[in-house]
Amino acid sequence: MNFTRLASRLDNIAPFHVMELAKMAAELEKQGRHIIHMGIGEPDFTAAPPVIAAATRAMADGKMQYTSATGIPALRRAISTHYQRVYGLDVAPSRIIVTAGASAALLLACAALVEKGAEVLMPDPSYPCNRHFVAAFEGVATMIASGPAQRFQLSETMVREHWSAATRGILLASPSNPTGTSIADDELRRIVAAVREKQGFTIVDEIYQGLTYDAPPFSALSLGDDVIVINSFSKYFNMTGWRLGWLVVPETLVPQIEKLAQNLFICASSIAQHAGVACFSPESIEIYEARKAEFKRRRDYIVPALRELGFKVPVTPDGAFYVYADCTALSDDADRLTIDMLNQAGVVLVPGLDFGPHTAHQYIRVSYATSMENLREAIGRLQRFFAARTD
């Protein structure tokens, strides 16, 4: 069938370069090349054994029907208890909506809050899908250039300076993809207060909140019930393909989000939900905390190793599993450099093109969500790659 008229919103959706590099890498692998993947943000760990066992039981017990659009009560209670245990916060289960991954949570939030022409402020660099979620509902993602001095995040001053008559809210991520940096607690408190003063909304993506290494855990939910928080089972809980996440909203917004979820998604995977309850068992948490320590060990190896290669890492990442590295001492074109590193060294890294124009050609994103063996091998290959360029 030949479609001659496509929706104009497609013009606002850019290709995802990380996936394009992954396809290039797959072609090289078909040719017999060994490629080290440090591009896609996916943990090399998989679901913990208690979670897999819970999924098996759910299938054996026939728990595969539709659930409530807001999620099974047991999982909502488990998430609520998690907030109490980790953050000391009382978050009512009724405010927690289980979603088909963090992407579904962000879509639901934008569907409820973003109107045609509404501006949503976010930092540049940011996770690319965030601006596309806004565009999908005909909003305008206003990206504000943010550099090392701001830890690649927004500040209260930046929010106030860029707030316009069309601005309706902000979308933040802490820790952030692609930078692995968090917003300081006091700064986030000031940002939320500024947005509240403007009667706007604050959405904070906390899918990497479980992977913070240098400070006590802090959730934006502690700043008031009007803050909307997104989270996911993909990163800390190592369940990327299970497509399970959650959304915490004010009580008054729950019926509206539920209505949207019923129509857009029906529900999250029932099997994934029943398995997700097991994520919060003491046995599972022990496993996840050990894996978190391993991610920190990898970070502490890769950051100085990248600096030795000639990359600048102006802000040491304090969370997630990414390093945002300035490559200007090595190349004036991050995109070309990543393609050369893939073809000549067999290492996949991601240029800043995906994350916003401000850092597009100056930075690359390094994912250390792979084994120490692979990280060491990758650094060795890159040492040889750069040595050959100077011969």
Beta strands, then each sheet from edge to edge (+ up, - down):
strand 1: 36-37
strand 2: 96-99
strand 3: 119-124
strand 4: 140-145
strand 5: 167-173
strand 6: 201-205
strand 7: 228-232
strand 8: 245-248
strand 9: 322-326
strand 10: 347-348
strand 11: 350-351
strand 12: 363-367
sheet 1: 1+ 10+
sheet 2: 2+ 8- 7+ 6+ 5+ 3+ 4+
sheet 3: 9+ 12- 11+
end
